[in-house]
Every structure is written in structure tokens, then in C-alpha cells.
Amino acid sequence: MSRLVITKERILAALHATDSQIAAAHVLDIHPSQLYRLRKRYQIPAPESWKIKRLECLAKAWKHVPMPVIRTKGDRRFVGTMIGTEGSISCSYDAEELDTALVIIVEMTDREWVARFAEAIRVSPPRDKGQAILLPNRRPKFRRGASGLRALRILVEVMPYLYGQKLLEAKRAVDYFSPTGYTEGCHKAAEIWGGIR
């Protein structure tokens, strides 16, 4: 049984008949990421109704992100120092929602420092057991972080305590992911921070 050719007209019909990328891909009998690539090839923007639905979903999640995220100036200084020395600013693609989220992560072998970082950004503490490392004579690592709007707000709050390359990375992240902490489509770290790293 041969598959129907996916033309621009079929894509447009599927977009207007559905309320999300996943539903439109289901109508076309393809994977959502394939639909995203076809939309890019034919230069078809997402319908406004999809953007509104996505923002409504994000708005529900944003209710759980406090403002400000970090309560005190001392905590902001501590979080900025942790991100500047032991942290990373990156991104993560969500294949179901077809968007890329801003991500900040701190990873260390000292659980107490990571637990203090988690407390300052108001997320759950790291597990008592660290991430398993298969190499002998290595200590377990503990990791905590944030993504999306929480990560964006954290970077804005700790910007005065970042220096050098990490400050440039943070400024680029805030520009790229504002105002939601997300951006539509699949974006790689190299294309976001290309000239900085």
C-alpha cells in the first residue's frame, strides 16, 4: 500500500482542521517532527490557534513559578556563583510540544552544595544517591536545575553576579528565550550560543 504524497495543500488542510502539531501529524499519518520539517520547507507558519493553545498550557504551568524565584540577595549571589562556576546554560528540545526550552543545570560531587542551590531556586533537593558513574574510583555526582520560565527568571535575577563568558551566555539566553523561556521549533545550542562558546 503506497502512502499519499504530502503536498503543501494537504498540510494546510490538516493545520486548519486540528488544534495542535500532534493532531495535524496524526491526520497526515506522519511523525510530528516530520511535519515540523515539512512546515519549514514549505515556509508554513503555525496557526495562531496553536500558539494561543500553547500559551494557555504554559500559563497554567507558570502559576507554579514564583516571582522572584530567588528570595534574597545573598541567595542570588550564591546561585550566580554556582551557575558561573559549576553550572551550564543550555537548551532542550521537546519532541511532543515541538519547542525548545532554556535549561540551567548545576552538577557536583558535593551533595550539600547542590541541595543548597536547589533550595535557593525552590526546586526539590537532589536524591540521596548520586548519579551512577560506571568508571571505578569516581565519586557520584548530584544534579539540580530548572527549565523554561523558571530558568529564564533565574538568569535575569543572577545576571549581576555573572562574569566573562558565562555572562555573555546568560545575556544571549535571555534575549533568545524571552519572554516565556521557550522558543518554537528545534534549536541546537551551537546555533544559539555559536559565536560565544
ZIZI-V784456 format. One line per field, one symbol per residue. ss: DSSP state (H for helix, E for strand, C for the rest). phi: phi as a letter, one per 30 degrees, with the letter a starting at -180 (. if undefined). burial: + if it has 16 or more other C-alpha atoms within 10 Angstrom, else -. A space follows every 10 residues. Layout:
ss->???
phi->???
burial->???
This chain:
ss->CCCCCCCHHH HHHHHHHCCC HHHHHHHHCC CHHHHHHHHH HCCCCCCHHH HHHHHHHHHH HHCCCCCCCC CCHHHHHHHH HHHHHHEEEE EEEECCCCEE EEEEEEEECC HHHHHHHHHH CCCCCCCCCC ECCCCCCCCC EEEEEEEHHH HHHHHHHHHH HCCHHHHHHH HHHHHHHCCC CEEECCCCHH HHCCCCC
phi->.ddddccddd ddddddcbca ddddddddib dedddedddd ddhcdddedd dddddddddd dddccdbddc dcdddddddd ddddcccbcb bbccdddhbc cdbbbcbbdc dddddddddd cibdddddcd ddbdddicdd ccbbabbidd dddddddced ccbhdddddd ddddddcdcc jbbdjcbced ddcedcd
burial->---------- ++-++--+++ ++-++-++-- -++-++-++- -----+---+ -------+-- -+------++ ----++++++ ++++--++++ +++----+-+ ++++++++-- +-++++++++ ++--++---+ ---------- ++++++++++ +++++-+++- ++---+++++ --++-++--+ +++-++---- -++----
